Structures are given as C-alpha cells and as structure tokens.
Amino acid sequence: MLKSRFLLLIASFTLLAMLNVSCDKNEDETPQDNNQTPADNLNFSDSYGVMAAVKTISFQSAGGFTIPVEVNTAVAVFVPTPGATTFAPAGTVSINSSSLKKFENNSYVYDNLLNPLSFNSVQWSVSGEGEVPAFEKTVNRGFPNFTAYASIPETFSLAAGLSVPLGSSVSNADSVVVVVSGGQNAAVKTVAAASANAVFTAGELSNLGAGASGMISVTPYNYTVETISGRKYYFVNQSNYTKMNVNVTQ
C-alpha cells in the first residue's frame, strides 16, 4: 500500500511537470487535433482546465520473474481564466463513474487505492460550479506505451551524464517526460515522442545527489483539446513507467 501511494506521488509530480500550469453535455463542443512541439505540449496555460488519466506501471521481481504492477489515478484542475495561478471549483468531478477527491486548493485527485480505477475506457463527468460548465467527455485516443523498460539503466554516474533510450519503444504519444532523481533532487526533461533518447548532461544532474535510492521514470503522454461552452480544455492520457532503487554515483 505504501509503495502504491509513493507511485501515485511520482505520477502526480510528473503530471505537474507536464502541465506547467502557471499554476448537461453542450452542443458547441469542438474537438481539435494536435500536432504541436513538445514545448507547446507543456504549455496548457491557454486553457480553462486539464483532466488527466494516469497509468503508473512499476516492475517487481517475484520468483525470478519481473512482473508489471499497475496503479491508476486521475487528476483534474480548472482555472477561472487562462493562465490563472489559482484553481476554481468545478462541483463533482468523476472518471469512469468514480469521484475524484477535491482538495482545499480546488484540485481534484483520485486516490482511493481500495477501489482501483480501470481504464478500459476514459469517461469524464463534471457537474459544474460557478463559471465551470457541466459536461461529459469520452476520450478515445487510448494510452501511450513504452516497451524499453529493461533498457533503463540500473546505475549511472552524475559526472558522466545519462541517456535514457526511447525511439521506437514509444507509441501513441505526443511527447515524453523523463524524470531522474537522486538522493537530494530531481531533473525533468520533455522530448518529442519520436526522439531516440532523452539526454541529461552532467551539469543538469549535478545537484541530484548520489545514493542507492535513485529513480528514473519515463512518461509518454497524449492529449486531446476540446472547446466546451466557449472554453478550451485539455484531456490527457499518460502512462508512467518507473524504475526505482537506481544506484546513483558521483
């Protein structure tokens, strides 16, 4: 249970890095395609809200086999105006008929590990409050995939830098967020989904700190943009693949 909660924290941290928020279904909903650069993908501050369905996959060893363990969560935030630094209440927010918990800052997070989410489909429902309209949205893009988990290094040197392999192992994604942490800090980098590698220089890793409790996570994600009641919203599907207990040396 503690490990699952830790994985949810990792997913939330990655999502915040992604969002970079400077931070009845309506008839006028207008879906849009996206073919933007990674830098544009990170800038969701032109919208009135972001809703993200998050798969977090870690790998555990049992009986000589490596077994993937999946923990699913969801996060939603709404703002009164694009670029606002405070969140707005939106009434009840649910995904696949499961309600997200509303926090004091008006962010919404699903954290009920006793009733895990299933992402056979992704259906959002917002009851609305104040200027946030009521709406429902089914996201049809599916989830990104990353198949090169075994190639993520189990040890690396801060002085030598780090290259995390991506390339053809990433599918159904717009961009990829890679997080590398050491004993003290973390470094975050976003690259296009077609990038061969995510490369961290020695300078970018210099303040991470050495130790045997490092972590490398690879998070491909895609998103759909939709205008609802004249307001722009982003719907994100992300998959977070995490290798824990990475040995970080000087």
N, C-alpha and C positions, 0 to 999 in steps of 0.2 A: 504493500500500500504506500509506504514512504517513497519507494522508488518511482511508483506511478505518479505521485504528486510532484516529485522532482522533475520528471519528464514533462509534466504539464507546465512547470515553471520554465523549462527550456523552450517549449513551444511558444509560450507567451512572450518570452524575451525575443525570440526570433521574429515573432509577429510584429512586435513594436519596432524592431529594426526595419522590417519591411514597410510598415505603414508610414513611418516617419511623419506622423500627424503632428504639425507644428503645435504638435499636440496636446374596408371592402376593397379588393384589388381595383386599381384605377384603370380607366380606358386609355390614358395617354402614356402608358409605359412604352419606352422606346429602347430596345436593346441595341448595343453598338459592338462592333468588332474592335479588337485592339491588336495593333502591330507596332508597339512602341519600343523604345530603347530601354535597357534596364534602369537608367537614371529616371526616365519618365515613369516607369512602373512603380518606383518607390514613392513618387510624389502623388499621394492621394488627397492632398490638402485642397484640391479644387472641388471636393465633393461635400455632401451633407452627411455622409456616413459610410462605414465599411463593415461588412459582415464576413467573417472568415470561418470556414470549416477546416479543422486541423487534424490530420493524422500524424501521430508520433510513433515511430517504429524504432524500438531498440532491439538488440540481439543478445540473447543469453545462452550460455553453454550448459547443456544437460546431457549426461550420458555419452559424451563425446560428440554431440551434435550441436550445431548453432541454430537456435530457434528464434524466429522473429516474434516480438511481443508488441502488440498494437494498443495504444491508448488514444482514444479520440476525444476531442474537445471542440469548443466553438467560442468565438469572441465577437462582440459587436460594439461599435461606438458610433454615436451620432453627434453632430455639432449644430449649433443654431445658425451659423453662417460658415461658408467655406473658409478654411484657414484659422478658425477659432481655436483657442487653446483650452477651452473648457467643453465638457461633454453635455449633451442635452438628454433629458429623459425621453423614452420612447414607449412607455407603457410596458406591456408584456412582450418579450422577445423570445421566440422559440425556434428550434430547429428540429425537424422531423418529429413534431409534437412534444418535444421535451423543452421545458422552460429553462432559460439561462438565468443565472443569479445576477441581480442588479446590485452594484456596489455604490458606496456613498458618492463617488465621483461620477456616477451615471454611466459607467462602463458595464458591460454585460459579459459574463463568463460562465460557461458550463463546466462545473467542477464536481459533479455527482458521480464519483467512481463506483458507487454501489449500483448505479443504473447506467451502465456504459452506453454510449451512442453507437449506432450502426449507420454507416454511410453507404448503404446500397443505393440511396438517393439522397439529395440535399434539397430540403424544402424549408424555406424561411417564412416565418409569420411574425408580423409586427402589429400590435394592436393600436399603436399610435398614441401620442400625448402632446399637447401643446401644438407646436408647428410641425412636429414629425407626423406624417400621414400614416394611416393604416394601410398595410399592403401585404401581399404574399408573393413569393418568388421561388420558382423551381430552377435550380442551377443544373444545366445539362452537360457541362464540359467534362465531368469526371475528374479524377485526381491524378496529379503527376506521379511519375515513378522514377526511381533511382536504383540501378541494379549493380552498382560497383561498390557496395558496402565493404566487401572484402579487401578492396584496394585502398581504403582509407588507412593511413599509417597508424600503427600502434605506438610508435615513438617518433619524436622529431626533436631537432635542435633549434633553439631560438636563434642562434648565431647563423645557422645555415638557411633559415627561411623554410617555407613549406609550400608544396604544390599538392593540391587535392584534385584527383582525377575526376573529370566529368564526361564530356564528349557524348558519344552515342549511348551512354548509360542513362542519360536523362531523356525522358519522353513526356509529352503532353504538358509542357511547361512553357511559360513566357520568360521567366528568369529564375535564377538560383541564388539563395542566400546561404553563405557559408560562415559559420561561427566557430572560432577557435578560442579555447580558454585554457589558461594555465592556473597556477596557484593563486594569482592575485587579480588578474584582469582578463578581458576578452577582446578579441578583434573580430570585426564583422566586415564582410565583403559581398557585394552583389554583382553577378556577372550574367551575361546573356545565356539562355538555355543551351545554345549551340557551342559554348566555349569549351575548349579541350580541357582546361584546368582552371582552378581558382588559385592564384599565386599570391602568397603573402611574403613580403620581403623581411629581412632580418629587422629592419627599422620598424616595420609595422607590428612585429611580435616582441619588440624589445622590453615592453613593460608587463608582459603576461605573467612572468614568474615561473620558475621551474617546479617540478613535483610529479608525483605518480598519479595525481587525480585530475589530469587534464581531460579535455573533451573536444571532439570535433563533430559538428553537426552539419549536414547537407540538407537544405530545404528548397526543393523545387516548388514553384507555385504558378498558378494561372489565375486569371481574373476575367470577370465579365462586367461591363459597365451598363447601367440602365438608368434612364430618366423616368422618375415616378412623381406625378403631380408637379412637374417642372423642376424637380430636384435630382441631382446626379448622385447615384450610389454605386459603390463597388462591391462585388460579390467574389470572394477569394476562396479557392481550394488550394490547400497546401499540404505537403507530405514532409514530415521532419524525420530524417534518419540520423540517429545519434550513436556515436561510438564513445563510450565512457572509459574511465581509468586509463587514459592515454598518458604515456610516460613523456614528460617534457623536460629536456635537459638544456643546460646553458650552451 
